[in-house]
Amino acid sequence: MTDRHADGPSPSIPLAGYAIPLTSHEDRKRIARLQGNLEALRQRLRIPGLSAAVARHGEVVWAQGFGWADIEADKPATPSTLYNLASLTKPFGATVILQLVEEVRLDLETPIAEYGIDLESPGTVRVKHLLSHTSSGMPGDDYAYDGDRFALLGQVMTRATGRPFSELLSARILKPLGLDDTLPMLTLEEQAACAAGHGNPRMQAVWARLAAPYEFVRGCGNVQGTYRTNFSCSAGLVSTVFDYARFDRAISDYVLISKAAQNLAWTPFRSNDGRELPYGYGWFVQSAGSLRYIWHYGYWDCTSTLIVKIPERGLTFLAFANSDRLSSPFGLGADEDVRRSPAARAFLDLFVH
């Protein structure tokens, strides 16, 4: 199916947005410029649908949908559109691990072999190495992003508690914070049932608001694809920018783990020879003068996501898309520089620098 709206939404369908009163005329100007920049970016990258939000000190001050959650149905994207988070699931997984550390139910220094995990390695792989993407080669020597190895932390959690990650996540984060729009991706069977009108009310509600997945094919435009349905502590949650902003507020206010534990997650892991690496525990960490960029990206089939936090300014930016093109062209995991993302750059240039 060719993307009938490759050049953006038709004038008859407004951009769907949300805002609370901003504090200054300059804020309003920044938001207007950010809206224009993101829409131009969406069109340039041929992204069907995009939802974005800015939060200040935990309050969402602006959220907007751009383009199409479903091209075929002429369904515009809104801030309440659900997207597959891909690797933006990792901060949830890291938070549960650090909760268990604070409860002394596991230790970051424990060899993963004690949890029944066997990885070929020239050294001892410990929990901290999976959490910081430093388990490849000699553990702790260097950073190498590996979502499959991060997912092994689910087995660590299960061995430590007797409960799977899905249960721990629900009991410890989703239910306490009221994140009703955050849940594991529907399985293929559940999707088929919903498409046929046979899903239960909860599944049908998710299906109705889930952005349709798209792949960009040169010469054809955006073609409907298929979301991956894998779910682990590494990837596979679905959510909205509103729900993720609530999670962001909880971690920024140290509601889920202590300030010391959260700051540990936001501190670059040090290699065996003392070098600062680009990843902490569940987050990328990047210095920018006196500021830190705390960030993560998601990149999977038909989906791409981004969060950028500036703790010193109390600012957070979120952007979710229903194709991989918000992330795929920019090599974020390998280059470790969030400013390679034009969406991140649009936010940073307007609100931070």
C-alpha positions in Angstrom: 0.0 0.0 0.0 1.5 3.3 -1.0 1.7 6.1 1.6 -1.2 8.3 0.4 -0.2 11.0 2.9 3.6 11.0 2.4 3.6 14.8 2.4 1.9 15.1 5.8 -1.6 15.4 7.1 -4.3 17.0 5.0 -5.3 20.5 6.0 -8.8 19.2 7.0 -7.3 17.0 9.8 -5.7 19.1 12.5 -2.7 18.1 14.4 -3.9 16.5 17.7 -2.3 18.2 20.7 -2.4 19.0 24.3 -0.9 21.8 26.3 -1.1 23.4 29.8 -0.3 27.2 30.1 3.3 27.8 29.5 5.3 30.2 31.7 6.5 32.7 29.2 6.2 34.0 25.7 9.6 32.5 24.9 8.2 29.1 25.9 5.3 29.4 23.5 7.7 30.4 20.7 9.9 27.4 21.5 7.0 25.1 21.3 5.8 26.6 18.0 9.3 26.1 16.5 9.5 22.6 17.9 6.2 21.7 16.3 7.3 23.0 13.0 10.7 21.3 13.2 9.2 17.9 14.1 6.6 18.0 11.4 9.3 18.9 8.8 11.4 16.1 10.2 8.5 13.6 10.0 7.9 14.5 6.4 11.6 14.4 5.4 12.1 11.0 7.0 8.8 9.7 5.6 7.5 8.7 9.0 3.8 8.0 8.9 2.9 8.9 12.5 4.8 10.6 15.4 3.8 11.6 18.9 6.0 13.8 21.1 5.9 15.5 24.4 7.9 17.9 26.6 7.8 17.8 30.4 9.2 20.3 32.9 9.7 19.2 36.5 7.4 16.3 36.0 4.5 18.2 34.3 3.7 17.7 30.6 3.7 21.2 29.2 3.1 20.1 25.6 2.2 17.0 23.7 1.4 16.6 20.1 0.5 14.0 17.4 1.8 14.4 13.9 0.7 12.6 10.8 -1.0 9.2 10.8 -1.4 6.5 13.3 -3.2 4.5 10.6 -2.8 5.7 7.0 -5.4 3.4 5.5 -8.0 4.5 8.1 -7.1 8.2 7.9 -6.5 8.0 11.6 -4.3 10.8 12.9 -1.6 10.3 15.5 -2.4 11.8 18.9 -0.5 12.0 22.3 -2.7 9.1 23.4 -1.7 6.8 20.5 0.0 3.6 21.7 3.4 2.7 20.2 5.7 -0.3 20.6 8.5 1.1 22.8 11.2 -1.3 21.7 14.3 -0.6 23.8 12.6 2.1 25.8 11.5 -0.9 27.9 15.1 -1.1 29.3 14.7 1.7 31.8 11.8 -0.2 33.3 13.8 -3.4 33.5 16.8 -1.5 35.1 14.5 0.1 37.7 13.1 -3.3 38.8 16.7 -4.7 39.1 17.8 -1.7 41.2 14.7 -2.1 43.4 15.8 -5.7 44.1 19.3 -4.5 44.8 18.0 -2.1 47.4 16.0 -4.8 49.0 19.1 -7.0 49.1 17.4 -9.6 47.0 20.3 -9.6 44.5 23.7 -8.0 44.1 25.1 -6.4 41.0 28.5 -8.1 41.7 27.0 -11.6 41.6 28.1 -13.8 38.7 25.2 -14.5 36.4 26.2 -18.2 36.5 24.6 -18.2 40.0 21.3 -17.5 38.3 21.6 -20.3 35.8 22.9 -18.2 32.9 25.8 -19.6 30.9 27.7 -17.3 28.6 31.0 -18.1 27.0 33.4 -15.5 28.3 37.1 -15.1 29.1 36.1 -13.7 32.5 33.3 -13.7 35.0 30.1 -12.0 33.7 28.3 -10.3 36.6 24.8 -8.8 36.8 26.3 -5.3 36.5 27.9 -6.3 33.1 24.5 -7.3 31.6 22.9 -4.1 33.0 25.7 -1.8 31.5 26.2 -3.6 28.1 29.8 -4.5 29.1 29.5 -8.3 29.1 31.0 -8.9 25.7 34.7 -9.8 25.4 36.4 -9.5 28.7 33.6 -8.4 31.0 33.9 -4.8 32.1 36.5 -3.9 29.5 34.3 -2.0 27.1 30.8 -1.1 26.1 29.0 -3.1 23.3 25.2 -2.7 23.1 23.5 -6.1 23.2 19.7 -6.2 23.8 19.7 -10.0 23.9 22.1 -10.1 26.8 20.3 -7.3 28.6 17.1 -9.5 28.3 18.9 -12.2 30.4 18.3 -9.9 33.4 14.7 -11.3 33.3 16.1 -14.7 34.4 18.1 -13.0 37.1 14.9 -11.4 38.4 13.0 -14.7 38.3 15.7 -16.6 40.1 15.9 -13.9 42.8 12.2 -13.6 43.4 10.4 -16.6 41.9 8.3 -14.2 39.7 8.7 -13.3 36.0 9.6 -9.8 35.0 6.0 -9.2 33.7 4.6 -9.7 37.2 7.3 -7.7 38.9 6.8 -4.8 36.5 3.1 -4.8 37.0 3.2 -5.0 40.8 6.1 -2.6 41.3 5.7 0.0 38.6 2.6 -0.1 36.4 -0.1 -0.5 39.0 1.4 1.8 41.6 1.9 4.6 39.1 -1.5 3.9 37.3 0.2 3.3 34.0 -2.9 1.8 32.4 -1.7 2.4 28.9 1.6 0.6 29.4 1.7 -3.2 28.9 3.4 -6.0 26.9 2.8 -6.0 23.1 -0.2 -8.0 22.0 0.8 -11.5 20.8 0.0 -12.4 17.2 -2.9 -14.5 18.4 -4.3 -11.6 20.4 -3.9 -9.3 17.4 -5.7 -11.7 15.2 -8.5 -12.0 17.7 -8.8 -8.2 17.9 -8.8 -7.8 14.2 -11.7 -10.3 14.0 -13.5 -8.5 16.8 -13.1 -11.3 19.3 -10.6 -9.9 21.7 -11.5 -9.1 25.3 -12.4 -5.5 26.1 -8.9 -4.7 27.4 -7.2 -6.1 24.3 -9.7 -4.4 22.0 -9.0 -1.0 23.7 -5.3 -1.5 23.1 -5.8 -2.6 19.5 -8.0 0.4 18.8 -5.3 2.9 19.9 -2.2 1.1 18.7 -0.4 2.8 15.9 -0.4 0.7 12.7 3.2 -0.5 11.9 4.9 0.7 8.7 8.1 0.0 6.7 9.4 2.6 4.2 10.0 1.0 0.9 11.7 3.1 -1.8 9.5 3.6 -4.8 6.4 2.4 -2.8 6.3 4.7 0.2 5.1 3.4 3.6 3.9 -0.2 3.5 2.1 -1.9 6.4 4.5 -4.2 8.2 4.4 -6.3 11.4 5.5 -5.4 14.9 7.7 -7.8 16.7 5.8 -9.4 19.6 8.8 -10.5 21.8 8.6 -9.2 25.3 11.3 -9.1 27.9 13.0 -6.6 30.2 14.9 -5.4 27.2 12.1 -4.6 24.7 8.4 -5.1 23.9 6.3 -2.8 26.0 3.7 -0.6 24.4 2.9 2.8 25.8 1.9 6.4 25.1 4.0 9.6 25.6 1.7 10.5 28.5 2.3 7.3 30.3 6.0 7.4 29.8 6.0 10.9 31.1 4.4 9.6 34.3 7.1 7.0 34.6 9.7 9.7 34.0 8.3 11.8 36.7 8.4 8.9 39.2 12.1 8.2 38.5 13.0 11.9 38.6 11.2 12.2 42.0 12.9 9.0 43.3 9.5 7.4 43.9 10.6 3.9 42.7 14.2 3.7 43.9 16.3 5.9 46.1 18.1 9.0 44.9 21.4 7.2 45.3 20.2 4.2 43.2 18.8 6.4 40.5 22.0 8.5 40.3 23.9 5.2 40.0 21.8 4.3 37.0 22.6 7.8 35.5 26.3 7.5 36.1 28.6 6.3 33.3 29.8 2.8 34.0 33.6 2.7 34.5 35.6 0.1 32.6 38.2 -2.2 34.2 40.9 0.4 33.4 38.8 3.3 34.8 37.4 4.9 31.6 33.9 6.3 31.6 31.7 4.4 29.2 28.6 5.7 27.5 26.0 3.7 29.4 25.0 3.5 33.0 22.4 1.0 34.3 19.6 1.1 31.8 20.4 4.5 30.4 22.9 6.3 28.1 24.7 9.0 29.9 26.4 11.9 28.0 28.1 15.0 29.4 27.5 18.4 27.8 29.4 21.0 29.8 27.8 21.3 33.2 24.7 19.4 32.0 24.0 15.7 31.5 22.0 14.2 28.7 20.3 11.1 30.1 18.7 9.3 27.2 17.6 6.1 25.5 16.4 5.2 22.1 14.3 2.3 20.7 14.7 0.8 17.3 12.8 -2.3 16.1 10.8 -3.4 13.1 8.2 -0.7 12.3 8.9 1.4 15.5 11.4 3.9 16.9 11.3 5.8 20.1 13.4 8.3 22.0 13.6 9.9 25.5 16.1 12.7 26.4 16.3 14.0 30.0 18.2 17.0 31.2 18.1 16.5 35.0 19.8 19.8 35.8 17.0 21.7 34.0 14.1 19.4 35.0 13.4 18.8 31.3 12.3 15.7 29.4 11.6 15.1 25.7 9.8 12.1 24.3 9.2 11.1 20.7 7.5 7.9 19.5 7.0 6.8 15.8 5.3 4.0 13.9 8.2 3.2 11.6 11.9 2.6 12.4 13.1 5.9 10.7 13.2 8.0 13.9 16.2 5.8 14.9 17.4 3.7 12.0 19.4 6.2 10.0 21.4 7.6 12.9 23.4 4.9 14.6 22.6 6.0 18.1 23.6 2.7 19.8 27.0 2.6 18.2 27.9 6.3 18.1 26.5 7.0 21.6 25.8 10.6 20.8 22.2 11.6 21.1 22.8 14.7 19.0 23.0 12.4 16.0 19.2 12.3 16.3 17.6 15.3 14.6 14.6 15.0 16.9 16.8 15.2 19.9 18.7 18.1 18.4 15.5 20.0 17.7 14.6 19.8 21.4 18.1 20.5 22.7 18.7 23.5 20.5 15.4 25.1 21.4 15.1 24.2 25.1 18.6 23.6 26.4 21.1 25.6 24.4 
